Amino acid sequence: MQGPKTIRFWRNHLPHWQVEKGVYFITIRAAGSLPKPVSARIGELHQSMSAVEPASADYLQLQRQYFLTLEKYLDAGYGFCPFENAACCQIVKDALVELETAGWNLKHFVIMPNHVHLLVATDQSAESMASVWRSWKGRTARWCNLALERRGAFWQRDWFDRWMRDEASIARTIDYIRNNPVKGGLVKKWEDYAWVE
């Protein structure tokens, strides 16, 4: 069985793969949200991912290790946590809704203290993942820095994305997004968290 048509594949700090009418799980973290040794481990995993074929089982295994390492520390609320501020959460939520105009349809999201998880689907008119997320990060960084009366780096340089290959993956991702505030110890039930959909 032939998979969806690849529209773009490129590597920044992380590899990114955009497919026709794709559904993606995306994680964007705040700058300074990982301890230095963890950043070094993330860098090692990135190097390993760069050396293997993106469609391979090895790549998927490395991607999983990367994500699990990242999440362990993000869920602990380490470092810069701008989304402890409700104004920043609202800025990000409003900006997510605006993605529709670029052909990126928001399905689910959660705004955690130092990171954001999204499930988005693209349509035929979808703009480049690179241009959409760079622009989105730039706008939200500017507005959130103003709200926090600060300057400097707001988001990580890149973002993590994973193309969802089947309905089972999508269902697991929705469950993960909804339960992230519970896992992070912020609420007992996901329905009680203000910044999840």
C-alpha positions in Angstrom: 0.0 0.0 0.0 1.4 3.4 -1.0 1.4 6.1 1.7 0.6 9.8 1.3 2.6 12.0 -1.0 5.6 13.7 0.6 5.4 17.4 0.1 8.6 18.4 2.0 11.3 16.8 4.0 14.1 18.8 5.6 16.3 19.0 8.6 16.8 21.9 10.9 17.9 21.1 14.4 15.3 18.2 14.0 14.1 16.4 10.9 10.6 17.4 9.6 8.4 15.5 7.2 5.3 17.1 5.7 2.9 14.9 3.7 -0.2 15.6 1.7 -3.3 16.0 4.0 -1.2 15.0 7.0 -2.2 14.8 10.6 0.7 15.8 13.0 1.5 15.7 16.7 3.6 18.8 17.4 5.4 19.8 20.6 6.9 23.2 21.0 8.8 24.0 24.2 9.8 27.2 25.9 13.5 28.2 25.6 15.5 27.1 28.7 13.0 24.4 29.6 15.6 21.6 29.8 18.6 21.1 32.1 22.0 21.2 30.1 22.7 17.4 30.5 19.3 16.6 29.1 19.8 19.0 26.2 23.1 17.2 25.5 21.3 13.8 25.4 18.6 15.3 23.1 21.4 16.4 20.9 22.9 12.9 20.8 19.5 11.4 19.8 19.1 14.1 17.1 22.5 13.1 15.6 21.4 9.5 15.6 18.1 10.4 13.9 20.0 12.3 11.2 22.0 9.2 10.3 19.0 6.9 9.5 16.2 6.8 6.9 13.1 8.7 8.2 10.7 6.0 7.1 12.6 3.3 8.9 11.8 1.4 12.1 15.2 2.6 13.6 14.1 6.2 13.0 10.7 5.7 14.7 12.5 4.1 17.7 14.9 7.0 18.0 12.1 9.5 17.6 10.3 7.7 20.5 13.4 7.9 22.7 13.8 11.5 21.9 10.2 12.3 22.8 10.2 10.3 26.1 13.4 12.0 27.2 12.0 15.4 26.4 8.6 14.8 28.1 10.1 13.5 31.3 11.6 16.9 32.0 9.0 19.1 30.4 6.3 17.5 32.6 8.3 18.3 35.7 7.9 22.0 34.9 11.7 22.7 34.7 13.1 26.1 33.7 11.2 28.9 32.0 7.4 28.4 32.5 5.6 31.3 30.8 2.3 29.4 30.7 1.9 29.7 34.4 0.6 33.1 33.3 -3.0 33.0 32.0 -2.5 35.9 29.6 0.3 34.0 27.8 -2.0 30.9 27.6 -4.8 33.0 26.1 -2.3 34.5 23.5 -1.2 31.0 22.4 -4.8 29.6 22.3 -6.0 32.6 20.2 -3.0 32.2 17.8 -3.7 28.4 17.4 -7.2 29.2 16.2 -5.7 31.5 13.6 -3.8 28.6 12.0 -7.0 27.7 10.1 -6.3 30.5 7.6 -3.0 28.7 6.6 -4.7 25.4 6.0 -3.6 23.9 9.4 -6.7 22.7 11.3 -6.4 22.5 15.0 -7.9 19.3 16.4 -6.6 19.2 20.0 -4.1 21.0 22.1 -2.8 21.4 25.6 -0.8 24.4 27.0 1.5 23.2 29.8 3.6 25.5 32.0 6.7 25.2 29.7 5.4 23.6 26.4 2.5 23.1 24.1 1.2 19.9 22.5 -0.9 20.1 19.3 -2.7 17.7 17.0 -3.3 19.4 13.7 -4.5 18.3 10.3 -3.6 19.9 6.9 -5.8 20.4 3.9 -5.0 20.9 0.3 -4.2 24.6 0.8 -1.8 24.0 3.7 1.2 26.3 3.8 4.7 25.0 4.5 5.1 23.6 8.0 8.4 25.5 8.2 6.8 28.9 7.4 3.7 28.4 9.4 5.4 27.4 12.6 8.3 30.0 12.3 5.7 32.7 11.9 3.5 31.4 14.6 6.4 31.1 17.1 7.6 34.7 16.2 4.2 36.3 16.8 3.4 34.4 20.0 6.9 35.1 21.4 6.5 38.8 20.7 3.1 39.0 22.3 3.9 36.8 25.3 7.2 38.6 26.0 5.2 41.9 26.1 2.6 40.3 28.4 5.5 39.2 30.7 7.4 42.5 30.4 10.5 40.6 29.4 12.9 40.3 26.4 14.9 37.4 25.0 14.4 34.0 23.6 10.9 32.7 24.3 10.6 29.4 22.3 13.1 26.6 21.5 14.8 27.1 18.1 13.0 24.2 16.5 9.9 22.0 17.3 9.2 18.3 17.4 6.6 16.9 15.0 5.4 13.4 14.2 3.2 12.5 11.3 0.3 10.3 12.5 0.2 7.2 10.2 -3.1 5.7 11.3 -6.3 6.2 13.3 -4.9 4.2 16.3 -1.9 6.7 16.6 -4.3 9.6 16.4 -6.5 8.2 19.2 -3.4 7.6 21.4 -2.2 11.1 20.8 -5.6 12.6 21.7 -5.5 10.6 24.9 -1.9 11.8 25.6 -2.8 15.5 25.0 -5.8 15.4 27.2 -4.1 13.6 30.1 -0.8 15.6 30.0 -2.1 18.0 32.8 -3.0 15.0 34.9 0.4 13.4 34.3 2.1 16.7 35.1 0.2 16.9 38.5 -1.7 20.0 37.6 -5.2 18.6 37.9 -6.9 15.3 38.9 -9.1 15.1 35.7 -8.2 16.6 32.3 -11.6 18.2 32.1 -10.7 20.5 35.0 -7.7 22.0 33.2 -8.4 25.4 31.5 -6.0 25.1 28.6 -6.8 21.8 27.0 -9.2 20.9 24.1 
